[in-house]
Amino acid sequence: MEIWHWITEHWVLSTVLTLTSVTLLIALYDVLQQRHTIMHNFPVVGHLRYLLEMIGPEIRQYFIAQDKEELPFSRDERSWIYSTAKETNNTFGFGTNEQIYGVGYPVIKHAAFPIPDQAMKFPNGDKSWCPSLKIIGAAHGRARPFRPASVLNISAMSFGSLGYRAVSALNAGALTAGCYHNTGEGGISPYHALGADVMWQLGTGYFGARDENGRFSLDRLAEQVEQFPQVRLIEIKLSQGAKPGKGGILPGAKVTDEIARIRGIPVGQDCLSPNSHSEFDSVDSLIDFIESVASRTGLPVGIKSAIGKIGFWEQLSRRMKERGHGPDFISIDGAEGGTGAAPLTFADHVALPFKIGFQRVYPMFQAEGISNNITWIGSGKLGFPDRAIVAFAMGCDLVQVAREAMMAIGCIQAQKCHTGHCPAGVATQNRWLQAGLNIKDKAKRLSGYVRGFRRELVTLSMAGGYRHPGQFTADDIEFSTGVNKFSTLSSILGYTADPVSEAEVDAIFQLDD
Ligand SMILES: Cc1cc2nc3c(=O)[nH]c(=O)nc-3n(C[C@H](O)[C@H](O)[C@H](O)COP(=O)(O)O)c2cc1C
């Protein structure tokens, strides 16, 4: 009582004494500990280093970085996604800020006579209507071929890597926007079953299609397909651009009870998928596996891969031609692609960037005369209309986006997906952090982004004299290739993609008449 009385009488002195004692204790601890040199050599102030390191990215993002500077997505790019998602004004005033003479700068060539607005007959007047020109699986006679209702779709991101609210928002948003939603390699969760079309991804862990010994089971896969009628496509993941040749990584901090149950793994431990598939180890056994899954389920089956050694693709195109079987779609992911967690060298130095990889592979299938039987899907920072148009001109039929979809539902590019501490509640399992993510609101944002994106694609197509972005050719695009020098994409690529006929475009417009 007396001490308390003394403290209240001399509160300034007692505060100073307390702070001094705490500082001395910290200093003593710093000097005695042997783990951190900086803290030992600079007791107390050494802690500032860790604090600054922790908040450095946010400080740079909010105060220092220029509009075009941040990576992997600049502030301008993120602003475009945010405003498109919110359906607010996403136009820019005063003219371009880009270095349009800079090497690598792309230009889309417009037509002297664009397609007039009144000549376009959108079903239900929906100016964002832009379905796939190809029906996936039709060329291989699959029992349940599928025409995606959108050329822009959501790329693989597992429940595990993302929280249940984020997955739910993506699925509900995809339903409204009419695009499909890729499950990622973590299997199908209840949050993927809110109604959108689903592409089920099978990674090396075969989550959702394992027997009690953890091995792949075709029976289990067929059961899941029956249980989830939303599944319209199956994607076998060979690799992804950010970590090719490395299995999936779900850090223990994200392995909750529910995720452990869905995947059949222990709670709280790192979930490391093997780096290679157990069901096939050659081109022919891969084709056999695809055929067995496709004939059992009736669904179109494809592969996802980043591009590294090219021999595999030469063989695949040759054997597909010889056997008349193989993937119904091929998703090519660029090295610039994202990940929930990857070793830095894999993210930075393994696999080719999207445009280079695609350019190496696609013409091999053209040379065999089978490129048109396959639906080509591109990914790797393609979530902007200009980049998607370049991808279409190169031969892509569809594009898939992952991080851009995350940003549409609130991701601020904090780049903490691997820690479980995503401040936006997107790439985390932490209940508190997720609590701020309103599923209904964010689903609307996702839908706003996808529809706004497609509306812009259609408008650009009309400016180019086309009714569908798939009609862009590599002669319609030029890249700056030097001082005052622009070259056509076709001359850079050394090929032109399979042409799209007016009849193919007529076919989709008649679909919904
Ligand atoms: C958080 C996160 C999780 C991902 N999980 C998977 C996955 O399970 N399987 C996969 O094939 N790719 C995965 N990816 C890669 C994306 O599907 C996509 O291929 C890549 O990010 C390129 O698209 P983007 O540039 O639009 O993000 C993931 C990416 C992110 C950001």
Ligand as a Chemical Component Dictionary entry (heavy atoms), coordinates in Angstrom:
data_LIG
# 
_chem_comp.id                   LIG 
_chem_comp.type                 NON-POLYMER 
_chem_comp.pdbx_formal_charge   0 
_chem_comp.three_letter_code    LIG 
# 
loop_
_chem_comp_atom.comp_id 
_chem_comp_atom.atom_id 
_chem_comp_atom.alt_atom_id 
_chem_comp_atom.type_symbol 
_chem_comp_atom.charge 
_chem_comp_atom.model_Cartn_x 
_chem_comp_atom.model_Cartn_y 
_chem_comp_atom.model_Cartn_z 
_chem_comp_atom.pdbx_ordinal 
LIG C1  C1  C 0 -1.616 -18.279 -53.280 1  
LIG C2  C2  C 0 -1.372 -19.072 -54.524 2  
LIG C3  C3  C 0 -1.605 -20.445 -54.535 3  
LIG C4  C4  C 0 -1.381 -21.193 -55.690 4  
LIG N1  N1  N 0 -1.653 -22.537 -55.699 5  
LIG C5  C5  C 0 -1.496 -23.257 -56.833 6  
LIG C6  C6  C 0 -1.865 -24.625 -56.890 7  
LIG O1  O1  O 0 -2.369 -25.219 -55.934 8  
LIG N2  N2  N 0 -1.653 -25.273 -58.070 9  
LIG C7  C7  C 0 -1.145 -24.664 -59.183 10 
LIG O2  O2  O 0 -1.002 -25.286 -60.227 11 
LIG N3  N3  N 0 -0.818 -23.350 -59.145 12 
LIG C8  C8  C 0 -0.987 -22.642 -58.018 13 
LIG N4  N4  N 0 -0.703 -21.306 -58.016 14 
LIG C9  C9  C 0 -0.273 -20.668 -59.294 15 
LIG C10 C10 C 0 -1.450 -20.024 -60.029 16 
LIG O3  O3  O 0 -2.480 -20.943 -60.265 17 
LIG C11 C11 C 0 -1.026 -19.400 -61.363 18 
LIG O4  O4  O 0 -0.609 -20.412 -62.233 19 
LIG C12 C12 C 0 0.075  -18.381 -61.249 20 
LIG O5  O5  O 0 -0.027 -17.610 -60.083 21 
LIG C13 C13 C 0 0.082  -17.440 -62.443 22 
LIG O6  O6  O 0 -1.054 -16.637 -62.456 23 
LIG P1  P1  P 0 -1.061 -15.117 -61.939 24 
LIG O7  O7  O 0 0.149  -14.456 -62.512 25 
LIG O8  O8  O 0 -2.339 -14.589 -62.501 26 
LIG O9  O9  O 0 -1.025 -15.139 -60.460 27 
LIG C14 C14 C 0 -0.897 -20.554 -56.869 28 
LIG C15 C15 C 0 -0.667 -19.164 -56.847 29 
LIG C16 C16 C 0 -0.903 -18.436 -55.708 30 
LIG C17 C17 C 0 -0.666 -16.953 -55.731 31 
# 
loop_
_chem_comp_bond.comp_id 
_chem_comp_bond.atom_id_1 
_chem_comp_bond.atom_id_2 
_chem_comp_bond.value_order 
_chem_comp_bond.pdbx_ordinal 
LIG C1  C2  SING 1  
LIG C2  C3  SING 2  
LIG C2  C16 DOUB 3  
LIG C3  C4  DOUB 4  
LIG C4  N1  SING 5  
LIG C4  C14 SING 6  
LIG N1  C5  DOUB 7  
LIG C5  C6  SING 8  
LIG C5  C8  SING 9  
LIG C6  O1  DOUB 10 
LIG C6  N2  SING 11 
LIG N2  C7  SING 12 
LIG C7  O2  DOUB 13 
LIG C7  N3  SING 14 
LIG N3  C8  DOUB 15 
LIG C8  N4  SING 16 
LIG N4  C9  SING 17 
LIG N4  C14 SING 18 
LIG C9  C10 SING 19 
LIG C10 O3  SING 20 
LIG C10 C11 SING 21 
LIG C11 O4  SING 22 
LIG C11 C12 SING 23 
LIG C12 O5  SING 24 
LIG C12 C13 SING 25 
LIG C13 O6  SING 26 
LIG O6  P1  SING 27 
LIG P1  O7  DOUB 28 
LIG P1  O8  SING 29 
LIG P1  O9  SING 30 
LIG C14 C15 DOUB 31 
LIG C15 C16 SING 32 
LIG C16 C17 SING 33 
# 
